[in-house]
């Protein structure tokens, strides 16, 4: 039974990697300030890769560094997956992206946060910008959650 499970997992990984590598993989880089909400203001630089799995759908992975504007605490290191849906409305190129992942706290590794970041925006050639919601569910018992609005300015290479 264990050998069959290992073969199934290995097959799934290889099929997923094959589908991801079959399309052109493109890197991205973003600046993302948190602008309002729950007394948490920060800025983030992040980058990663994404690949088109359909003409209007891309999947990707990314990493970054997040720091509060007052540098009060050590930085957070987000690791996330992304799903992006894009289209065309006349001359506009709108998109919707959804990031989900985990932020590692560099001061206390047990005190990280699960993050969700849905965003809507517009693409301008390789540049894009948007506004979204950034939610954190802190993993330390009793820490609760934070809800914020953020902006994103990015570039697809």
Secondary structure, 3 states (H helix, E strand, C coil): CHHHHHHHHHHHHHHHHHHHHHCCEEEEEEEEEEEECCCCCEEEEEEEEEEEEECCEEEEEEEEEEEECCCCCCCEEEEEEEEEEECCECCECEEEEEEEEEEEECCCHHHCEEEEEEEEEEEECCEEEEEEEEEEEECCCCCCEEEEEEEEEEEEC
